[in-house]
Amino acid sequence: MTTSGKFRKFLPGPDHPPIQGIESQDAYSHGDLAYSPPINEILDVMPAKLLAAPFTGITCDGKARKNLFVFEPNGAPVESMTEAARAILALATPQELRKICQPIDSEQWRKWSNPEFYVFRDTLRLEEHGEPLRAAILNLLAASMSQKGFEKAINCMRINHFLGELVNAGKVMNEYSYNFCLFGEPSLTEPWGWQYFGHHLCLHCFVVGKSMTISPTFMGAEPNEIDVGPYAGTTIFRDEERIGLQLMQSLSQQQKDRAQIYKQMKDPAMPPERWIFSDQRHLGGAFQDNRIIPYEGVLASDMSKVQQRTLVDLVGAFVEYLPPGPLAARLGEVERYLGETYFSWIGRYGVGDVYYYRIQSPVILVEFDHHSGVFLCNAEPERFHIHTLVRTPNGNDYGKDWLRQYRCAAKPAERI
């Protein structure tokens, strides 16, 4: 696709606060700045509060619904995934293995964040290790994802590198400034998984038997395109942007009025907790594992069949990172609860407008947001800075409900 280059009029000067002195910083010295306000609240205080409470999952009312997630084979490519994971273990040195290997119940599942600050240092940092190990880790991602999904993840990484070049921060933001670990022992029968996170890309994959899920996910880009260099022409999140606006514009005026919960991106009517420094309009970001998010907007059951199909296609654009079998199972899950699915919107909905939207049901939560600048200088949201997020409410983020079901099924056998 062609690029617009609109972000270039917002390129920062050296006095732009987020990049002052960044050219002399590396990931560690820059990460140490996270313990000064307001970043310390996001990356220090909030994680401590999160881990102090047991995991329940995102809910609409504080009570996790039961029996939502069917634990059965979903066509996951577990053989190729397991082979790829074992190849990582075979390549890693003992020192690297100490960073890579985590127990299946590790708190590290929940210790992730989207900002570029390197503060969670208990896992392996790709940029600090050689090409063979990096390639093996990316091979696991490729084995676990669809081709389109893997390409999207790689594009997030390449755009992160491009942003690092734009603001002279290559030691802080580059193609390999990401962290990785494995949970459990890669197996065709026992539970295991992996985590991959850094600036604008956070993935959590859980595997057990012939089933897999990837949730939560965070993918973003500032800017959402590369207009020069070896990857010129790269763009990202076009479908999520296009189909979301298409759905909103297709609604009747009465439906639009129900869907549009706020007219402005930072609306005076918003309660204080509705807009926060790090996530802006996002509700399900890092450290929000147990957040109560009431349903808002228009119900899918009040939409036409064509609009409902567009809604499912829109969800498909978010979860296209899943391989074919798990993708079909996930969309089937979404369709089963379509009658309880809400679509909500913030902002205007004309061509060229900026906006936020959320799709929320008992089994999925997706969010899309046009952001203001962090490293670029746009004080207001622009279409070239995008955050997207996928969560599994009611307890199956990180595959935790599946793990519970697996252990319950195994208990009788253990007593024999």
C-alpha positions as CSV (number, residue, x, y, z in Angstrom):
1,M,0.0,0.0,0.0
2,T,1.1,3.6,-0.5
3,T,2.1,5.7,2.4
4,S,0.9,9.3,3.2
5,G,3.9,10.7,5.1
6,K,1.5,12.9,7.1
7,F,3.4,12.1,10.3
8,R,6.4,14.0,9.0
9,K,5.1,17.4,9.9
10,F,5.1,16.2,13.5
11,L,8.7,15.1,13.7
12,P,10.2,16.3,17.0
13,G,13.0,18.6,17.6
14,P,15.7,17.8,20.2
15,D,13.9,19.7,22.9
16,H,10.8,17.5,22.7
17,P,10.6,16.1,26.3
18,P,10.3,12.4,25.4
19,I,13.5,12.4,23.4
20,Q,15.7,14.9,25.3
21,G,19.0,13.1,25.7
22,I,17.7,9.8,24.3
23,E,20.5,9.6,21.7
24,S,23.0,8.9,24.6
25,Q,20.7,6.4,26.4
26,D,20.5,2.6,26.1
27,A,17.6,0.4,27.1
28,Y,18.8,0.2,30.7
29,S,19.5,3.9,31.3
30,H,16.3,4.9,29.6
31,G,14.4,2.2,31.6
32,D,15.7,3.6,34.8
33,L,13.8,6.8,34.0
34,A,10.6,4.9,34.5
35,Y,10.9,5.4,38.3
36,S,10.3,9.2,38.0
37,P,6.7,10.6,37.8
38,P,4.4,10.0,36.0
39,I,5.9,6.8,34.5
40,N,6.6,5.2,37.9
41,E,2.9,5.0,38.5
42,I,2.4,3.0,35.3
43,L,5.4,0.7,35.5
44,D,6.0,0.3,39.2
45,V,3.0,1.1,41.4
46,M,0.4,-0.4,39.0
47,P,2.1,-3.8,38.6
48,A,2.5,-4.1,42.3
49,K,-1.3,-3.5,42.8
50,L,-2.0,-6.0,40.0
51,L,0.0,-8.9,41.3
52,A,-1.3,-8.3,44.9
53,A,-4.7,-9.5,43.7
54,P,-5.4,-13.0,42.4
55,F,-6.3,-13.2,38.7
56,T,-10.0,-13.2,37.9
57,G,-10.0,-11.7,34.4
58,I,-11.8,-8.7,32.9
59,T,-15.5,-8.7,33.7
60,C,-18.5,-6.5,33.0
61,D,-19.7,-6.5,36.6
62,G,-16.9,-8.0,38.8
63,K,-18.2,-11.5,38.6
64,A,-16.5,-13.9,36.2
65,R,-19.0,-16.0,34.2
66,K,-18.4,-19.7,34.2
67,N,-18.5,-22.4,31.4
68,L,-17.8,-20.0,28.6
69,F,-14.7,-21.5,27.1
70,V,-14.9,-25.0,25.7
71,F,-11.6,-26.9,26.2
72,E,-11.3,-29.1,23.2
73,P,-8.8,-29.5,20.3
74,N,-9.0,-26.5,17.9
75,G,-6.5,-27.5,15.2
76,A,-3.5,-25.8,16.7
77,P,-0.2,-26.6,14.9
78,V,1.3,-27.9,18.2
79,E,3.8,-30.2,16.5
80,S,5.6,-27.4,14.6
81,M,5.2,-25.1,17.7
82,T,6.8,-27.7,20.0
83,E,9.6,-28.4,17.6
84,A,10.3,-24.7,17.3
85,A,10.3,-24.2,21.1
86,R,12.6,-27.1,21.6
87,A,15.0,-25.6,19.0
88,I,15.3,-22.5,21.2
89,L,16.2,-24.6,24.3
90,A,18.8,-26.5,22.3
91,L,20.5,-23.3,21.2
92,A,20.4,-21.4,24.4
93,T,23.3,-21.3,26.9
94,P,22.7,-22.1,30.5
95,Q,22.7,-18.4,31.3
96,E,20.2,-17.7,28.5
97,L,18.0,-20.6,29.7
98,R,17.7,-19.0,33.1
99,K,16.1,-16.0,31.4
100,I,14.0,-18.0,29.0
101,C,12.5,-20.7,31.2
102,Q,9.6,-19.8,33.6
103,P,7.2,-22.2,35.4
104,I,3.7,-22.5,33.9
105,D,2.2,-20.6,36.9
106,S,4.8,-17.8,36.8
107,E,3.6,-14.2,37.6
108,Q,5.6,-13.2,34.5
109,W,2.5,-14.0,32.4
110,R,1.0,-10.8,33.8
111,K,4.2,-8.6,33.9
112,W,4.2,-7.0,30.5
113,S,3.8,-3.5,29.2
114,N,3.5,-1.6,25.9
115,P,5.8,1.4,26.5
116,E,9.4,1.4,25.4
117,F,10.7,1.5,29.0
118,Y,12.7,-1.6,29.8
119,V,11.8,-2.3,33.4
120,F,10.7,-6.0,33.5
121,R,14.2,-7.6,33.2
122,D,13.6,-11.2,34.2
123,T,13.2,-12.5,30.6
124,L,15.5,-12.7,27.6
125,R,16.1,-9.4,25.6
126,L,16.5,-10.3,21.9
127,E,18.9,-7.4,21.1
128,E,21.4,-8.7,23.6
129,H,21.8,-12.1,21.9
130,G,23.0,-13.5,18.6
131,E,21.2,-14.0,15.3
132,P,20.7,-17.8,15.7
133,L,18.8,-17.5,18.9
134,R,16.8,-14.5,17.7
135,A,15.9,-16.4,14.5
136,A,14.8,-19.4,16.6
137,I,12.5,-17.3,18.7
138,L,11.0,-15.6,15.7
139,N,10.6,-19.1,14.2
140,L,8.4,-20.0,17.2
141,L,6.3,-17.0,16.6
142,A,5.9,-17.9,13.0
143,A,5.0,-21.5,13.9
144,S,2.4,-20.2,16.4
145,M,0.7,-17.6,14.1
146,S,-0.9,-17.3,10.7
147,Q,1.3,-15.9,8.0
148,K,-0.7,-12.6,8.0
149,G,-0.4,-12.4,11.8
150,F,3.3,-13.0,11.8
151,E,3.8,-10.4,9.1
152,K,1.8,-7.9,11.3
153,A,4.0,-8.7,14.3
154,I,7.2,-8.2,12.2
155,N,5.8,-5.0,10.9
156,C,5.2,-3.7,14.4
157,M,8.9,-4.5,15.1
158,R,10.1,-2.9,11.9
159,I,8.1,0.3,12.5
160,N,9.5,0.4,16.1
161,H,13.0,0.4,14.5
162,F,11.9,3.1,12.0
163,L,10.6,5.2,14.9
164,G,14.0,4.7,16.7
165,E,15.7,6.1,13.6
166,L,13.3,9.0,13.3
167,V,14.0,10.2,16.8
168,N,17.6,9.1,17.1
169,A,16.8,6.5,19.7
170,G,18.1,3.3,18.1
171,K,19.5,1.9,21.3
172,V,16.1,2.2,23.0
173,M,13.7,1.3,20.1
174,N,14.8,-1.1,17.4
175,E,13.7,-4.3,15.6
176,Y,14.9,-6.5,18.5
177,S,14.2,-4.4,21.6
178,Y,11.7,-7.1,22.7
179,N,11.6,-9.7,25.5
180,F,10.8,-13.4,25.4
181,C,10.3,-16.3,27.7
182,L,8.8,-19.8,27.7
183,F,6.4,-21.1,30.3
184,G,6.5,-24.8,31.2
185,E,8.1,-27.5,29.1
186,P,7.3,-27.5,25.4
187,S,5.1,-30.6,25.0
188,L,2.5,-32.3,22.8
189,T,0.3,-33.1,25.8
190,E,1.2,-30.9,28.8
191,P,0.5,-27.1,29.2
192,W,3.1,-24.6,28.1
193,G,3.3,-21.2,26.4
194,W,5.4,-18.2,25.5
195,Q,5.4,-14.4,26.0
196,Y,6.9,-11.8,23.7
197,F,6.6,-8.1,24.6
198,G,8.0,-4.7,24.0
199,H,7.1,-1.3,22.5
200,H,3.8,-1.7,20.5
201,L,3.9,-5.5,20.5
202,C,2.8,-7.8,23.3
203,L,1.8,-11.4,22.7
204,H,0.9,-14.2,25.1
205,C,0.4,-17.7,23.7
206,F,-0.9,-20.7,25.8
207,V,-0.8,-24.3,24.5
208,V,-2.3,-27.5,25.9
209,G,-2.7,-30.7,23.9
210,K,-4.2,-29.8,20.5
211,S,-5.4,-26.4,21.6
212,M,-3.9,-22.9,21.7
213,T,-4.9,-19.3,22.3
214,I,-3.1,-16.0,22.0
215,S,-4.4,-13.5,24.4
216,P,-4.0,-10.8,25.6
217,T,-2.4,-9.1,22.6
218,F,-1.3,-5.5,22.1
219,M,-0.2,-4.2,18.7
220,G,0.4,-0.6,17.9
221,A,2.5,1.8,15.7
222,E,3.7,5.4,15.8
223,P,3.7,6.1,12.9
224,N,1.6,3.4,11.2
225,E,3.8,3.4,8.1
226,I,7.3,3.4,6.8
227,D,7.9,5.8,3.9
228,V,11.7,5.4,3.3
229,G,14.3,2.8,3.5
230,P,14.4,-1.0,2.8
231,Y,10.8,-1.5,4.2
232,A,9.3,1.6,2.5
233,G,5.6,1.0,1.7
234,T,4.9,-0.9,5.0
235,T,1.5,0.1,6.5
236,I,-0.4,-1.5,9.3
237,F,-3.9,-1.6,10.8
238,R,-5.7,-0.5,7.6
239,D,-8.4,-3.2,7.9
240,E,-9.1,-2.4,11.6
241,E,-9.4,1.3,10.7
242,R,-11.5,0.8,7.5
243,I,-14.0,-1.9,8.7
244,G,-14.5,-0.2,12.0
245,L,-15.5,3.1,10.4
246,Q,-17.6,1.2,7.8
247,L,-19.6,-0.5,10.5
248,M,-20.2,2.8,12.4
249,Q,-21.2,4.6,9.3
250,S,-23.7,1.8,8.4
251,L,-25.7,2.2,11.6
252,S,-28.9,4.1,11.6
253,Q,-28.8,7.5,13.4
254,Q,-30.6,6.0,16.4
255,Q,-28.0,3.2,16.5
256,K,-25.1,5.7,16.1
257,D,-26.5,7.7,19.0
258,R,-26.4,4.6,21.2
259,A,-23.0,3.5,20.0
260,Q,-21.3,7.0,20.4
261,I,-20.7,7.1,24.2
262,Y,-18.6,10.3,23.9
263,K,-18.5,12.8,21.1
264,Q,-14.9,14.0,21.8
265,M,-11.8,11.9,22.1
266,K,-11.1,13.5,25.5
267,D,-14.6,14.5,26.4
268,P,-15.4,16.8,29.4
269,A,-18.1,14.3,30.3
270,M,-15.6,11.5,30.8
271,P,-15.1,10.4,34.5
272,P,-11.5,10.8,35.6
273,E,-10.6,7.1,35.2
274,R,-11.9,7.0,31.6
275,W,-8.8,8.7,30.1
276,I,-5.4,7.8,31.6
277,F,-1.9,9.0,30.7
278,S,-0.6,5.7,29.3
279,D,-3.6,4.1,27.6
280,Q,-5.7,7.2,26.8
281,R,-9.1,5.6,25.9
282,H,-8.0,2.0,26.1
283,L,-9.5,0.1,29.1
284,G,-7.9,-3.3,28.8
285,G,-4.2,-2.5,28.5
286,A,-1.3,-3.7,30.7
287,F,-2.1,-4.1,34.4
288,Q,-5.8,-4.3,33.8
289,D,-6.3,-8.0,34.1
290,N,-9.1,-7.7,36.6
291,R,-10.7,-4.5,35.4
292,I,-14.5,-4.2,35.5
293,I,-15.6,-2.8,32.1
294,P,-19.4,-2.4,31.9
295,Y,-21.0,-3.0,28.6
296,E,-21.7,0.2,26.5
297,G,-23.0,1.0,23.1
298,V,-25.3,-0.7,20.7
299,L,-26.1,-4.5,20.8
300,A,-25.2,-6.6,17.8
301,S,-28.7,-8.2,18.2
302,D,-30.1,-4.9,17.2
303,M,-28.1,-4.8,14.0
304,S,-29.0,-6.1,10.6
305,K,-27.6,-9.4,9.4
306,V,-25.2,-7.4,7.1
307,Q,-24.0,-5.3,10.0
308,Q,-23.5,-8.4,12.2
309,R,-21.4,-9.9,9.4
310,T,-19.3,-6.7,9.3
311,L,-18.9,-6.9,13.0
312,V,-17.6,-10.5,12.9
313,D,-15.3,-9.5,10.0
314,L,-14.0,-6.7,12.1
315,V,-13.2,-9.0,15.0
316,G,-11.5,-11.3,12.4
317,A,-9.2,-8.4,11.5
318,F,-8.0,-8.3,15.1
319,V,-7.6,-12.0,15.6
320,E,-6.1,-12.8,12.2
321,Y,-2.9,-13.6,14.0
322,L,-4.3,-17.0,14.9
323,P,-3.6,-20.1,12.7
324,P,-6.5,-21.3,10.6
325,G,-7.9,-23.9,13.1
326,P,-7.7,-21.7,16.2
327,L,-9.0,-18.7,14.2
328,A,-12.1,-20.6,13.1
329,A,-12.7,-21.7,16.7
330,R,-12.3,-18.2,18.0
331,L,-14.7,-16.7,15.5
332,G,-17.1,-19.5,16.2
333,E,-16.9,-18.6,19.9
334,V,-17.6,-14.9,19.1
335,E,-20.6,-15.8,16.9
336,R,-22.1,-17.9,19.7
337,Y,-22.3,-14.9,21.9
338,L,-23.1,-12.3,19.2
339,G,-26.5,-11.6,20.9
340,E,-24.5,-10.3,23.9
341,T,-22.0,-8.3,21.9
342,Y,-21.8,-4.6,22.3
343,F,-20.2,-2.0,19.9
344,S,-19.2,1.4,21.3
345,W,-17.6,4.5,19.8
346,I,-15.8,7.6,20.9
347,G,-15.2,10.6,18.6
348,R,-16.7,11.5,15.3
349,Y,-17.2,9.1,12.4
350,G,-16.6,11.1,9.2
351,V,-14.0,10.4,6.6
352,G,-10.7,11.5,8.0
353,D,-11.9,11.7,11.6
354,V,-10.1,10.1,14.5
355,Y,-11.9,7.7,16.8
356,Y,-11.9,4.9,19.4
357,Y,-14.1,1.9,19.3
358,R,-14.6,-1.2,21.4
359,I,-16.3,-4.6,20.8
360,Q,-17.1,-6.4,24.0
361,S,-18.9,-9.7,24.7
362,P,-18.6,-12.4,27.4
363,V,-15.8,-14.0,25.3
364,I,-13.9,-11.2,23.6
365,L,-12.9,-7.6,24.1
366,V,-11.2,-5.7,21.2
367,E,-10.2,-2.0,21.3
368,F,-8.9,0.4,18.6
369,D,-7.7,3.9,19.4
370,H,-6.1,6.8,17.4
371,H,-3.6,8.3,19.8
372,S,-1.9,11.6,20.3
373,G,1.8,11.7,19.9
374,V,4.4,10.3,22.3
375,F,7.6,10.6,20.3
376,L,5.9,12.5,17.5
377,C,4.6,16.0,18.4
378,N,0.9,15.8,17.6
379,A,-0.8,17.0,20.8
380,E,-4.1,15.6,19.5
381,P,-4.9,12.1,18.3
382,E,-3.9,11.5,14.7
383,R,-4.6,8.5,12.3
384,F,-0.9,7.7,12.1
385,H,-0.6,6.6,15.8
386,I,-2.7,3.5,16.5
387,H,-3.1,1.1,19.4
388,T,-5.1,-2.1,19.1
389,L,-5.8,-4.7,21.8
390,V,-7.5,-8.1,22.2
391,R,-8.5,-9.6,25.5
392,T,-10.4,-12.7,26.6
393,P,-12.8,-11.7,29.4
394,N,-14.1,-13.9,32.2
395,G,-10.8,-15.7,33.0
396,N,-9.3,-17.1,29.8
397,D,-6.6,-14.4,29.2
398,Y,-3.2,-16.3,29.3
399,G,-5.3,-19.5,28.8
400,K,-5.9,-19.6,32.6
401,D,-9.4,-21.0,32.4
402,W,-8.2,-23.8,30.0
403,L,-5.4,-24.5,32.4
404,R,-7.9,-24.8,35.3
405,Q,-10.1,-27.2,33.2
406,Y,-7.0,-29.3,32.3
407,R,-6.0,-29.7,35.9
408,C,-9.5,-30.5,37.0
409,A,-9.7,-33.2,34.3
410,A,-6.3,-34.6,35.4
411,K,-7.2,-34.9,39.1
412,P,-9.1,-38.3,38.9
413,A,-6.2,-39.9,37.0
414,E,-3.8,-38.7,39.6
415,R,-5.7,-40.6,42.3
416,I,-5.7,-43.9,40.5
